[in-house]
Amino acid sequence: MTQNSRSISEALWRSLAFFNVFRLLTIIGLMVGIFTLTRSPLADSKELVVVAGILGSYTLFALLFTWGIAKRWPRFDLQLSLQVMVDVLMIVSLMHLGGGIKSGLGILLLPYLAAAGLIARGRMSLFHASMASIALLLQLSWSYVQGDAAEISPMSTALLSIASFAVAWLAFRLSRYAEENRVLAEQRSIDLANLAQVNERILQDVSDGVFVVDEQDLIRQYNEQAVRVTGLRPEIGSALAADIPELAAPLARWRAQHGVATELVQTADGRNTLRARFVPLSTEGNGNVLIYLEDMARLRREAQQLKLAALGRLTANLAHEIRNPLGAISHAAELLQEDAIDSPYLQKLTRIITDNSQRLERMVKDVLELNRRDRVKRQDIKLAEWLVTFNEQFVLQEKTKVPMSIECDPQVLIRFDSGHLQQVLWNLARNGWRYCSQQAGSLQLLVTRQHDFWVLDVLNDGPPVPADAQSQLFEPFFTTESKGTGLGLYIAREICAANGALLEYISPPSGGACFRIVFGYTDGQKI
């Protein structure tokens, strides 16, 4: 049984309990009327003891029904029919003892039939009316048999029977109408719940941060991207001015000017610049307002990525074109070197040609390797174990004096192509080792959790990258060394992007340099 079915069933049993309370109150009212009012139709009854016995039995049945309702036994439909049967039997018996249909007690059948019909939601309403009519006809027949002419009124009995069916039919229609409204309301509540889920899903899938505020500037809704870009998680229903004052002032200006749709705002910590865009949800512009927050740093990254992607395609095409003539140049240099044994000057020239040909060959290989970055085989990697193995291999092959310092939770699990991670981290570690003091702890691998992402920092105590060079650090062919190709960091960043990660440079507050890999960055958030 579903939760909704259980709630409906409980509502029916509660209604039946209230019906039984009405029955007990009616019995009490009959007792008071019979034994205290001298003009009661039953007060002059010759069989007052029998009347008292019927009321006592009626009370006993009512108490028994209380126990049955509490125990939920027998089942609902059967118990309701039994209760109506007892009501009809007792009321018609009292009516007969009180002088038949003319006593007026028969009118008590109508509220019982109406209540039973409403409680059962139309089920068995006509059956209950039939029971009442049969009981009335039997009472009329018994009066005929006894010869009580004063108690016989076929017309009144017929009218009461018709009224019983009319009340039952009316209860049936009302209950059907109520049931249809209940089903409609339930369907609409389901539709509203589904619509709310769809809205929430859409809100969470929007790439920008979104706040929904009402006309009192109270926060009604927001998505996780809004939390990320602002660094705040306000309470639903809180005032925008109290939790995010940097947005409250632009919103007030927008409401006053009705036209300035976007503004640049600075987050409270001063780390991010956001472009706030205000969109009214109503055509009048005085209701709820959507506030879209675009991270300007993300927009710059996207523009840079587009620029680098175009440049990467160009360099790949150039690499293909360069490779064949480069091979011819290298081969010609080797032939010249064989003829230049007796000429130091020619040997110097051929060595210059060979060295630069090898440099160009490395550059071409790097570019062609970059073009194969989409061949990614991502797998689950236990990062702590993987870093220990990488550290051992790095120390052995690079012949470093001391191993790197590693801090990583043993439970950290990432998805990355293992060969790609080796390539990226080797590049970063080799650069870090070259510029650090090459002492114990001068090169560190630090894994932390930030904004729901695992982050790997490659830190060294060497000089930081100059501020004017940081913006060009990941551009192809940018290098500060005469022998470098300028493609290492660019390729490393592209490989990270192909694995759903982000590679960036940050300046540690304590000094030195730090390259950061944010795992799952482009998987877990929309950029």
Kinemage of the C-alpha trace (Angstrom):
@kinemage 1
@onewidth
@group {chain A} dominant
@subgroup {mainchain}
@vectorlist {calphas} color= white
{ca met a 1} P 0.000 0.000 0.000
{ca thr a 2} L 1.315 3.409 -0.971
{ca gln a 3} L 1.669 6.327 1.406
{ca asn a 4} L -1.280 8.063 -0.261
{ca ser a 5} L -3.503 4.968 0.086
{ca arg a 6} L -2.602 4.653 3.773
{ca ser a 7} L -3.484 8.296 4.399
{ca ile a 8} L -6.870 7.860 2.660
{ca ser a 9} L -7.569 4.719 4.696
{ca glu a 10} L -6.748 6.520 7.949
{ca ala a 11} L -9.034 9.397 6.962
{ca leu a 12} L -11.918 6.945 6.430
{ca trp a 13} L -11.405 5.342 9.835
{ca arg a 14} L -11.277 8.774 11.500
{ca ser a 15} L -14.561 9.693 9.818
{ca leu a 16} L -16.075 6.471 11.078
{ca ala a 17} L -14.896 7.335 14.604
{ca phe a 18} L -16.592 10.762 14.403
{ca phe a 19} L -19.721 9.020 13.104
{ca asn a 20} L -19.706 6.817 16.197
{ca val a 21} L -19.330 9.893 18.434
{ca phe a 22} L -22.429 11.335 16.729
{ca arg a 23} L -24.222 8.034 17.456
{ca leu a 24} L -23.341 8.200 21.162
{ca leu a 25} L -24.490 11.824 21.372
{ca thr a 26} L -27.778 10.862 19.698
{ca ile a 27} L -28.299 8.067 22.228
{ca ile a 28} L -27.639 10.488 25.084
{ca gly a 29} L -30.094 12.939 23.542
{ca leu a 30} L -32.762 10.232 23.251
{ca met a 31} L -32.250 9.198 26.861
{ca val a 32} L -32.570 12.771 28.068
{ca gly a 33} L -35.676 13.312 25.928
{ca ile a 34} L -37.388 10.115 27.031
{ca phe a 35} L -36.717 10.273 30.753
{ca thr a 36} L -36.875 14.019 31.402
{ca leu a 37} L -39.322 15.489 28.908
{ca thr a 38} L -42.961 14.668 29.667
{ca arg a 39} L -44.141 15.430 26.136
{ca ser a 40} L -41.701 12.998 24.497
{ca pro a 41} L -43.450 10.423 22.236
{ca leu a 42} L -41.669 7.655 24.124
{ca ala a 43} L -42.331 9.052 27.576
{ca asp a 44} L -45.933 7.804 27.434
{ca ser a 45} L -44.960 4.457 26.010
{ca lys a 46} L -46.529 1.517 27.790
{ca glu a 47} L -43.332 -0.445 27.294
{ca leu a 48} L -40.840 1.987 28.802
{ca val a 49} L -38.720 -0.909 30.049
{ca val a 50} L -38.395 -2.196 26.506
{ca val a 51} L -37.412 1.319 25.358
{ca ala a 52} L -34.747 1.427 28.068
{ca gly a 53} L -33.523 -1.979 26.942
{ca ile a 54} L -33.278 -0.852 23.316
{ca leu a 55} L -31.328 2.273 24.295
{ca gly a 56} L -29.048 0.177 26.522
{ca ser a 57} L -28.420 -2.255 23.676
{ca tyr a 58} L -27.834 0.677 21.325
{ca thr a 59} L -25.266 2.083 23.769
{ca leu a 60} L -23.573 -1.299 24.047
{ca phe a 61} L -23.360 -1.558 20.266
{ca ala a 62} L -21.897 1.950 20.064
{ca leu a 63} L -19.191 1.046 22.586
{ca leu a 64} L -18.504 -2.171 20.688
{ca phe a 65} L -18.152 -0.134 17.499
{ca thr a 66} L -15.601 2.071 19.308
{ca trp a 67} L -13.498 -1.011 20.034
{ca gly a 68} L -13.850 -2.249 16.414
{ca ile a 69} L -12.773 1.118 15.011
{ca ala a 70} L -9.724 1.179 17.290
{ca lys a 71} L -8.773 -2.366 16.235
{ca arg a 72} L -9.611 -1.734 12.561
{ca trp a 73} L -11.723 -4.910 12.614
{ca pro a 74} L -13.769 -5.996 10.776
{ca arg a 75} L -12.826 -4.272 7.524
{ca phe a 76} L -14.136 -0.770 6.869
{ca asp a 77} L -17.006 -1.490 4.417
{ca leu a 78} L -18.374 -4.360 6.497
{ca gln a 79} L -18.163 -2.407 9.745
{ca leu a 80} L -19.910 0.618 8.256
{ca ser a 81} L -22.759 -1.557 6.932
{ca leu a 82} L -23.111 -3.255 10.329
{ca gln a 83} L -23.283 0.130 12.054
{ca val a 84} L -25.936 1.461 9.656
{ca met a 85} L -27.919 -1.778 10.058
{ca val a 86} L -27.885 -1.393 13.866
{ca asp a 87} L -28.849 2.293 13.535
{ca val a 88} L -31.817 1.464 11.288
{ca leu a 89} L -32.935 -1.388 13.528
{ca met a 90} L -32.734 0.641 16.730
{ca ile a 91} L -34.334 3.829 15.356
{ca val a 92} L -37.207 1.959 13.636
{ca ser a 93} L -37.792 -0.044 16.862
{ca leu a 94} L -37.927 3.161 18.920
{ca met a 95} L -40.175 4.732 16.278
{ca his a 96} L -42.574 1.773 16.495
{ca leu a 97} L -42.718 1.946 20.292
{ca gly a 98} L -43.235 5.711 20.118
{ca gly a 99} L -46.322 5.523 17.960
{ca gly a 100} L -45.064 4.674 14.501
{ca ile a 101} L -44.219 7.096 11.718
{ca lys a 102} L -46.185 9.874 13.417
{ca ser a 103} L -43.738 9.908 16.361
{ca gly a 104} L -41.238 11.787 14.185
{ca leu a 105} L -38.338 9.586 15.273
{ca gly a 106} L -38.030 8.160 11.776
{ca ile a 107} L -36.492 11.428 10.624
{ca leu a 108} L -33.326 10.403 12.517
{ca leu a 109} L -32.664 7.897 9.732
{ca leu a 110} L -31.849 10.673 7.270
{ca pro a 111} L -28.697 12.121 8.954
{ca tyr a 112} L -27.403 8.587 9.525
{ca leu a 113} L -27.881 7.696 5.850
{ca ala a 114} L -26.321 10.981 4.746
{ca ala a 115} L -23.311 10.527 7.030
{ca ala a 116} L -22.819 6.906 5.964
{ca gly a 117} L -22.996 7.886 2.289
{ca leu a 118} L -20.438 10.656 2.701
{ca ile a 119} L -18.101 8.504 4.769
{ca ala a 120} L -18.244 5.621 2.264
{ca arg a 121} L -17.784 8.137 -0.567
{ca gly a 122} L -20.932 6.961 -2.342
{ca arg a 123} L -20.290 3.248 -1.989
{ca met a 124} L -23.351 1.308 -0.743
{ca ser a 125} L -25.429 4.499 -0.249
{ca leu a 126} L -28.426 3.017 -2.064
{ca phe a 127} L -27.977 -0.271 -0.212
{ca his a 128} L -28.220 1.546 3.103
{ca ala a 129} L -31.312 3.434 1.885
{ca ser a 130} L -32.834 0.108 0.846
{ca met a 131} L -32.252 -1.280 4.356
{ca ala a 132} L -34.003 1.745 5.886
{ca ser a 133} L -36.969 1.471 3.473
{ca ile a 134} L -37.362 -2.242 4.125
{ca ala a 135} L -37.293 -1.612 7.875
{ca leu a 136} L -39.949 1.111 7.499
{ca leu a 137} L -42.167 -1.198 5.409
{ca leu a 138} L -41.754 -3.988 7.954
{ca gln a 139} L -42.735 -1.604 10.739
{ca leu a 140} L -45.784 -0.517 8.724
{ca ser a 141} L -46.727 -4.166 8.084
{ca trp a 142} L -46.350 -5.010 11.774
{ca ser a 143} L -48.634 -2.124 12.667
{ca tyr a 144} L -51.204 -3.509 10.235
{ca val a 145} L -50.907 -6.947 11.842
{ca gln a 146} L -51.357 -5.475 15.329
{ca gly a 147} L -54.302 -3.429 14.116
{ca asp a 148} L -52.953 -0.094 15.375
{ca ala a 149} L -54.865 2.105 12.930
{ca ala a 150} L -53.640 5.307 14.569
{ca glu a 151} L -50.023 4.369 13.880
{ca ile a 152} L -50.611 3.461 10.236
{ca ser a 153} L -49.710 6.159 7.698
{ca pro a 154} L -48.641 4.593 4.373
{ca met a 155} L -48.152 8.020 2.760
{ca ser a 156} L -45.778 9.214 5.504
{ca thr a 157} L -43.879 5.919 5.331
{ca ala a 158} L -43.606 6.208 1.564
{ca leu a 159} L -42.413 9.802 1.801
{ca leu a 160} L -39.786 8.869 4.390
{ca ser a 161} L -38.601 5.980 2.186
{ca ile a 162} L -38.376 8.322 -0.789
{ca ala a 163} L -36.519 10.845 1.370
{ca ser a 164} L -34.090 8.077 2.399
{ca phe a 165} L -33.284 7.312 -1.234
{ca ala a 166} L -33.056 11.020 -2.041
{ca val a 167} L -30.610 11.623 0.803
{ca ala a 168} L -28.603 8.545 -0.223
{ca trp a 169} L -28.485 9.721 -3.853
{ca leu a 170} L -27.488 13.251 -2.770
{ca ala a 171} L -24.759 11.846 -0.515
{ca phe a 172} L -23.592 9.699 -3.415
{ca arg a 173} L -23.360 12.715 -5.753
{ca leu a 174} L -21.631 14.876 -3.146
{ca ser a 175} L -19.163 12.144 -2.341
{ca arg a 176} L -18.444 11.578 -6.050
{ca tyr a 177} L -17.915 15.302 -6.519
{ca ala a 178} L -15.617 15.416 -3.475
{ca glu a 179} L -13.698 12.359 -4.740
{ca glu a 180} L -13.244 13.910 -8.186
{ca asn a 181} L -11.972 17.107 -6.558
{ca arg a 182} L -9.634 15.085 -4.355
{ca val a 183} L -8.222 13.195 -7.357
{ca leu a 184} L -7.865 16.443 -9.289
{ca ala a 185} L -6.144 18.145 -6.364
{ca glu a 186} L -3.860 15.147 -5.915
{ca gln a 187} L -2.966 15.155 -9.616
{ca arg a 188} L -2.299 18.863 -9.530
{ca ser a 189} L -0.119 18.475 -6.446
{ca ile a 190} L 1.850 15.760 -8.263
{ca asp a 191} L 2.140 18.001 -11.318
{ca leu a 192} L 3.306 20.877 -9.141
{ca ala a 193} L 5.839 18.648 -7.395
{ca asn a 194} L 7.118 17.391 -10.758
{ca leu a 195} L 7.275 20.944 -12.076
{ca ala a 196} L 9.201 22.012 -8.985
{ca gln a 197} L 11.661 19.144 -9.541
{ca val a 198} L 12.076 20.107 -13.202
{ca asn a 199} L 12.635 23.747 -12.229
{ca glu a 200} L 15.165 22.715 -9.599
{ca arg a 201} L 16.996 20.488 -12.091
{ca ile a 202} L 17.064 23.252 -14.692
{ca leu a 203} L 18.249 25.702 -12.066
{ca gln a 204} L 21.088 23.403 -11.030
{ca asp a 205} L 22.083 22.731 -14.664
{ca val a 206} L 22.434 26.409 -15.531
{ca ser a 207} L 26.119 27.234 -15.971
{ca asp a 208} L 25.804 30.576 -14.158
{ca gly a 209} L 25.045 31.187 -10.512
{ca val a 210} L 21.346 31.982 -10.025
{ca phe a 211} L 19.475 33.576 -7.114
{ca val a 212} L 15.691 33.970 -7.030
{ca val a 213} L 14.510 36.847 -4.817
{ca asp a 214} L 10.973 38.102 -4.201
{ca glu a 215} L 9.694 41.671 -4.190
{ca gln a 216} L 10.801 42.058 -0.540
{ca asp a 217} L 14.344 41.038 -1.599
{ca leu a 218} L 14.104 37.763 0.313
{ca ile a 219} L 16.064 34.811 -1.114
{ca arg a 220} L 13.671 32.111 -2.339
{ca gln a 221} L 15.958 29.803 -4.293
{ca tyr a 222} L 19.517 29.424 -5.591
{ca asn a 223} L 21.754 26.841 -7.243
{ca glu a 224} L 25.121 25.335 -6.360
{ca gln a 225} L 26.903 27.481 -8.941
{ca ala a 226} L 25.754 30.560 -6.997
{ca val a 227} L 27.326 29.088 -3.860
{ca arg a 228} L 30.565 28.436 -5.748
{ca val a 229} L 30.980 31.892 -7.265
{ca thr a 230} L 29.952 33.824 -4.133
{ca gly a 231} L 31.448 31.460 -1.562
{ca leu a 232} L 28.244 31.821 0.500
{ca arg a 233} L 25.302 29.510 1.273
{ca pro a 234} L 22.502 31.756 2.572
{ca glu a 235} L 19.341 30.520 4.289
{ca ile a 236} L 16.179 30.312 2.192
{ca gly a 237} L 13.922 33.196 3.203
{ca ser a 238} L 16.763 35.381 4.472
{ca ala a 239} L 17.217 38.976 3.322
{ca leu a 240} L 19.555 39.518 0.384
{ca ala a 241} L 20.962 42.664 1.990
{ca ala a 242} L 21.909 40.733 5.147
{ca asp a 243} L 23.577 37.727 3.484
{ca ile a 244} L 24.889 39.129 0.181
{ca pro a 245} L 24.988 42.932 0.495
{ca glu a 246} L 27.134 43.297 -2.630
{ca leu a 247} L 24.103 42.152 -4.681
{ca ala a 248} L 21.453 44.104 -2.767
{ca ala a 249} L 22.673 47.550 -3.896
{ca pro a 250} L 22.783 46.696 -7.655
{ca leu a 251} L 19.331 45.101 -7.356
{ca ala a 252} L 17.952 48.255 -5.726
{ca arg a 253} L 19.433 50.359 -8.501
{ca trp a 254} L 17.952 48.045 -11.118
{ca arg a 255} L 14.496 48.259 -9.530
{ca ala a 256} L 14.746 52.058 -9.434
{ca gln a 257} L 16.095 52.597 -12.956
{ca his a 258} L 14.224 49.799 -14.798
{ca gly a 259} L 16.840 49.366 -17.455
{ca val a 260} L 20.388 48.746 -16.165
{ca ala a 261} L 20.267 44.984 -16.655
{ca thr a 262} L 23.885 44.094 -15.788
{ca glu a 263} L 26.489 45.272 -13.291
{ca leu a 264} L 29.932 44.122 -12.241
{ca val a 265} L 30.158 43.258 -8.543
{ca gln a 266} L 32.997 42.092 -6.348
{ca thr a 267} L 32.525 39.158 -3.969
{ca ala a 268} L 32.877 39.754 -0.242
{ca asp a 269} L 36.323 38.122 -0.098
{ca gly a 270} L 37.478 40.182 -3.106
{ca arg a 271} L 38.621 37.087 -5.008
{ca asn a 272} L 36.013 37.027 -7.798
{ca thr a 273} L 34.487 39.614 -10.084
{ca leu a 274} L 30.950 38.742 -11.103
{ca arg a 275} L 28.661 40.111 -13.758
{ca ala a 276} L 25.170 40.349 -12.260
{ca arg a 277} L 22.219 40.235 -14.653
{ca phe a 278} L 18.672 40.922 -13.429
{ca val a 279} L 15.645 39.355 -15.133
{ca pro a 280} L 12.061 39.907 -13.852
{ca leu a 281} L 9.816 36.843 -13.714
{ca ser a 282} L 6.629 38.888 -14.241
{ca thr a 283} L 5.850 41.198 -17.139
{ca glu a 284} L 5.097 44.052 -14.734
{ca gly a 285} L 8.583 43.738 -13.251
{ca asn a 286} L 7.406 43.997 -9.635
{ca gly a 287} L 7.463 40.311 -8.649
{ca asn a 288} L 10.244 37.787 -8.215
{ca val a 289} L 13.574 38.506 -9.881
{ca leu a 290} L 16.200 36.142 -11.269
{ca ile a 291} L 19.773 37.233 -10.581
{ca tyr a 292} L 22.280 35.558 -12.916
{ca leu a 293} L 25.896 35.678 -11.757
{ca glu a 294} L 28.592 35.106 -14.369
{ca asp a 295} L 32.132 34.507 -13.154
{ca met a 296} L 34.319 36.877 -15.160
{ca ala a 297} L 37.352 34.667 -14.548
{ca arg a 298} L 35.461 31.753 -16.087
{ca leu a 299} L 34.476 33.863 -19.080
{ca arg a 300} L 38.106 34.847 -19.566
{ca arg a 301} L 39.132 31.196 -19.304
{ca glu a 302} L 36.565 30.222 -21.908
{ca ala a 303} L 37.778 32.935 -24.276
{ca gln a 304} L 41.359 31.836 -23.666
{ca gln a 305} L 40.430 28.206 -24.289
{ca leu a 306} L 38.813 29.100 -27.598
{ca lys a 307} L 41.862 31.086 -28.572
{ca leu a 308} L 44.224 28.288 -27.583
{ca ala a 309} L 42.092 25.651 -29.316
{ca ala a 310} L 42.240 27.591 -32.567
{ca leu a 311} L 45.966 28.094 -32.137
{ca gly a 312} L 46.388 24.418 -31.352
{ca arg a 313} L 44.665 23.378 -34.574
{ca leu a 314} L 46.888 25.766 -36.501
{ca thr a 315} L 50.078 24.427 -34.919
{ca ala a 316} L 48.985 20.847 -35.546
{ca asn a 317} L 48.577 21.575 -39.232
{ca leu a 318} L 51.925 23.350 -39.275
{ca ala a 319} L 53.578 20.397 -37.552
{ca his a 320} L 52.434 18.053 -40.290
{ca glu a 321} L 53.751 20.423 -42.917
{ca ile a 322} L 57.080 20.934 -41.120
{ca arg a 323} L 57.850 17.281 -40.416
{ca asn a 324} L 58.797 16.202 -43.960
{ca pro a 325} L 61.153 19.112 -44.805
{ca leu a 326} L 62.588 18.849 -41.287
{ca gly a 327} L 63.509 15.234 -41.944
{ca ala a 328} L 65.234 16.269 -45.164
{ca ile a 329} L 67.171 19.012 -43.347
{ca ser a 330} L 68.317 16.603 -40.620
{ca his a 331} L 69.403 14.031 -43.178
{ca ala a 332} L 71.309 16.672 -45.176
{ca ala a 333} L 73.051 17.860 -41.998
{ca glu a 334} L 74.182 14.304 -41.259
{ca leu a 335} L 75.657 14.019 -44.771
{ca leu a 336} L 77.444 17.362 -44.421
{ca gln a 337} L 78.847 16.282 -41.070
{ca glu a 338} L 80.487 13.298 -42.693
{ca asp a 339} L 82.241 15.615 -45.189
{ca ala a 340} L 83.213 18.167 -42.547
{ca ile a 341} L 85.618 16.009 -40.576
{ca asp a 342} L 88.587 18.175 -41.538
{ca ser a 343} L 86.787 21.501 -41.164
{ca pro a 344} L 85.991 22.691 -37.610
{ca tyr a 345} L 83.992 25.550 -39.040
{ca leu a 346} L 81.742 23.222 -41.054
{ca gln a 347} L 81.398 20.928 -38.028
{ca lys a 348} L 80.186 23.889 -35.983
{ca leu a 349} L 77.627 24.828 -38.630
{ca thr a 350} L 76.344 21.274 -39.019
{ca arg a 351} L 76.078 20.939 -35.199
{ca ile a 352} L 73.964 24.118 -35.102
{ca ile a 353} L 71.720 22.668 -37.837
{ca thr a 354} L 71.454 19.317 -36.035
{ca asp a 355} L 70.679 20.865 -32.623
{ca asn a 356} L 67.961 23.108 -33.991
{ca ser a 357} L 66.543 20.282 -36.109
{ca gln a 358} L 66.266 18.126 -32.983
{ca arg a 359} L 64.574 20.986 -31.143
{ca leu a 360} L 62.064 21.364 -33.979
{ca glu a 361} L 61.544 17.596 -34.006
{ca arg a 362} L 60.692 17.647 -30.281
{ca met a 363} L 58.287 20.499 -30.909
{ca val a 364} L 56.577 18.598 -33.730
{ca lys a 365} L 56.308 15.468 -31.577
{ca asp a 366} L 54.771 17.510 -28.762
{ca val a 367} L 52.193 19.041 -31.083
{ca leu a 368} L 51.305 15.680 -32.627
{ca glu a 369} L 51.035 14.168 -29.149
{ca leu a 370} L 48.644 16.987 -28.234
{ca asn a 371} L 46.444 16.033 -31.169
{ca arg a 372} L 46.066 12.559 -29.650
{ca arg a 373} L 44.866 13.875 -26.287
{ca asp a 374} L 41.288 12.821 -27.031
{ca arg a 375} L 42.314 9.158 -26.809
{ca val a 376} L 41.640 9.087 -23.118
{ca lys a 377} L 41.211 5.892 -21.094
{ca arg a 378} L 40.072 7.187 -17.738
{ca gln a 379} L 40.139 4.838 -14.775
{ca asp a 380} L 39.733 4.943 -11.016
{ca ile a 381} L 43.059 5.809 -9.357
{ca lys a 382} L 43.825 5.594 -5.645
{ca leu a 383} L 45.815 8.790 -5.629
{ca ala a 384} L 47.835 8.215 -2.434
{ca glu a 385} L 49.263 4.889 -3.658
{ca trp a 386} L 49.788 6.262 -7.158
{ca leu a 387} L 51.759 9.280 -5.871
{ca val a 388} L 54.069 7.076 -3.806
{ca thr a 389} L 54.889 4.976 -6.883
{ca phe a 390} L 55.346 8.095 -8.997
{ca asn a 391} L 57.706 9.588 -6.397
{ca glu a 392} L 59.888 6.483 -6.442
{ca gln a 393} L 60.078 6.473 -10.262
{ca phe a 394} L 60.809 10.208 -10.386
{ca val a 395} L 63.666 9.970 -7.874
{ca leu a 396} L 65.145 7.005 -9.742
{ca gln a 397} L 65.008 8.464 -13.253
{ca glu a 398} L 65.683 12.140 -12.507
{ca lys a 399} L 68.364 11.229 -9.933
{ca thr a 400} L 67.116 13.797 -7.417
{ca lys a 401} L 68.850 14.098 -4.076
{ca val a 402} L 65.731 13.756 -1.928
{ca pro a 403} L 62.204 12.475 -2.607
{ca met a 404} L 59.204 14.768 -2.803
{ca ser a 405} L 57.084 15.406 0.286
{ca ile a 406} L 53.584 13.874 -0.142
{ca glu a 407} L 50.423 14.664 1.848
{ca cys a 408} L 47.364 12.766 0.658
{ca asp a 409} L 44.399 11.065 2.334
{ca pro a 410} L 44.562 7.292 1.630
{ca gln a 411} L 40.857 7.310 0.652
{ca val a 412} L 41.206 9.807 -2.216
{ca leu a 413} L 39.877 8.306 -5.462
{ca ile a 414} L 39.993 10.123 -8.812
{ca arg a 415} L 39.175 9.288 -12.441
{ca phe a 416} L 42.053 10.032 -14.798
{ca asp a 417} L 44.071 8.399 -17.529
{ca ser a 418} L 47.056 7.005 -15.620
{ca gly a 419} L 49.520 7.619 -18.470
{ca his a 420} L 48.278 11.177 -18.905
{ca leu a 421} L 48.577 11.861 -15.180
{ca gln a 422} L 52.148 10.541 -15.282
{ca gln a 423} L 52.975 12.838 -18.203
{ca val a 424} L 51.447 15.948 -16.624
{ca leu a 425} L 52.859 15.414 -13.147
{ca trp a 426} L 56.314 14.513 -14.479
{ca asn a 427} L 56.416 17.805 -16.380
{ca leu a 428} L 55.340 19.808 -13.320
{ca ala a 429} L 57.656 17.961 -10.933
{ca arg a 430} L 60.652 18.291 -13.269
{ca asn a 431} L 60.078 22.042 -13.618
{ca gly a 432} L 59.573 22.357 -9.868
{ca trp a 433} L 62.761 20.446 -9.079
{ca arg a 434} L 64.738 22.595 -11.508
{ca tyr a 435} L 63.763 25.846 -9.767
{ca cys a 436} L 63.539 24.775 -6.107
{ca ser a 437} L 66.350 24.699 -3.526
{ca gln a 438} L 66.577 20.876 -3.969
{ca gln a 439} L 66.457 20.271 -0.235
{ca ala a 440} L 64.176 18.024 1.827
{ca gly a 441} L 60.618 19.368 1.586
{ca ser a 442} L 61.454 21.874 -1.133
{ca leu a 443} L 59.164 20.022 -3.598
{ca gln a 444} L 55.762 18.986 -2.238
{ca leu a 445} L 52.674 17.160 -3.519
{ca leu a 446} L 49.689 18.255 -1.410
{ca val a 447} L 46.152 16.845 -1.917
{ca thr a 448} L 43.210 18.685 -0.331
{ca arg a 449} L 39.431 18.968 -0.724
{ca gln a 450} L 38.143 22.338 -1.925
{ca his a 451} L 34.606 23.208 -3.058
{ca asp a 452} L 33.675 19.519 -3.518
{ca phe a 453} L 36.721 18.832 -5.736
{ca trp a 454} L 39.972 17.007 -5.010
{ca val a 455} L 42.910 19.330 -5.600
{ca leu a 456} L 46.575 18.345 -6.162
{ca asp a 457} L 49.092 21.135 -5.542
{ca val a 458} L 52.662 20.805 -6.835
{ca leu a 459} L 54.567 23.309 -4.682
{ca asn a 460} L 58.202 24.316 -4.697
{ca asp a 461} L 60.198 26.883 -2.709
{ca gly a 462} L 61.777 28.453 -5.775
{ca pro a 463} L 61.063 31.911 -7.172
{ca pro a 464} L 57.437 32.552 -8.182
{ca val a 465} L 56.433 33.094 -11.794
{ca pro a 466} L 56.527 36.840 -12.540
{ca ala a 467} L 53.083 38.440 -12.485
{ca asp a 468} L 53.375 39.695 -16.079
{ca ala a 469} L 54.163 36.161 -17.307
{ca gln a 470} L 51.355 34.341 -15.461
{ca ser a 471} L 48.674 35.260 -18.000
{ca gln a 472} L 50.769 33.735 -20.811
{ca leu a 473} L 52.030 30.750 -18.867
{ca phe a 474} L 49.776 28.187 -20.589
{ca glu a 475} L 49.944 29.661 -24.083
{ca pro a 476} L 51.701 27.539 -26.730
{ca phe a 477} L 55.279 28.476 -27.554
{ca phe a 478} L 55.604 30.763 -24.534
{ca thr a 479} L 58.871 29.989 -22.760
{ca thr a 480} L 61.466 31.783 -20.655
{ca glu a 481} L 64.253 29.347 -21.648
{ca ser a 482} L 66.215 29.410 -24.861
{ca lys a 483} L 66.143 25.627 -25.176
{ca gly a 484} L 62.472 25.159 -24.289
{ca thr a 485} L 59.695 24.560 -26.833
{ca gly a 486} L 57.048 26.438 -24.849
{ca leu a 487} L 54.581 23.574 -25.271
{ca gly a 488} L 55.003 21.613 -22.032
{ca leu a 489} L 52.519 23.510 -19.847
{ca tyr a 490} L 50.125 24.045 -22.727
{ca ile a 491} L 50.024 20.312 -23.438
{ca ala a 492} L 49.727 19.518 -19.731
{ca arg a 493} L 46.698 21.800 -19.435
{ca glu a 494} L 45.054 20.333 -22.542
{ca ile a 495} L 45.608 16.786 -21.222
{ca cys a 496} L 44.018 17.780 -17.898
{ca ala a 497} L 41.032 19.269 -19.743
{ca ala a 498} L 40.620 16.057 -21.748
{ca asn a 499} L 40.425 14.193 -18.412
{ca gly a 500} L 37.853 16.572 -16.925
{ca ala a 501} L 40.416 18.431 -14.787
{ca leu a 502} L 41.757 21.985 -14.612
{ca leu a 503} L 45.434 22.959 -14.437
{ca glu a 504} L 46.168 26.451 -13.157
{ca tyr a 505} L 48.950 28.444 -11.520
{ca ile a 506} L 48.496 30.097 -8.143
{ca ser a 507} L 50.817 32.172 -5.994
{ca pro a 508} L 51.040 30.663 -2.482
{ca pro a 509} L 50.819 33.233 0.358
{ca ser a 510} L 53.952 31.706 1.900
{ca gly a 511} L 56.001 32.253 -1.267
{ca gly a 512} L 57.339 29.923 -3.919
{ca ala a 513} L 55.341 28.600 -6.861
{ca cys a 514} L 52.369 26.268 -7.102
{ca phe a 515} L 50.711 24.476 -10.004
{ca arg a 516} L 47.245 23.160 -9.104
{ca ile a 517} L 45.273 20.305 -10.684
{ca val a 518} L 41.538 20.406 -9.860
{ca phe a 519} L 40.193 16.904 -10.561
{ca gly a 520} L 36.668 16.534 -11.956
{ca tyr a 521} L 36.348 20.278 -12.465
{ca thr a 522} L 34.752 20.161 -15.908
{ca asp a 523} L 32.734 17.032 -14.979
{ca gly a 524} L 31.180 18.412 -11.816
{ca gln a 525} L 30.461 21.948 -12.964
{ca lys a 526} L 29.355 23.623 -16.126
{ca ile a 527} L 31.896 25.803 -17.845
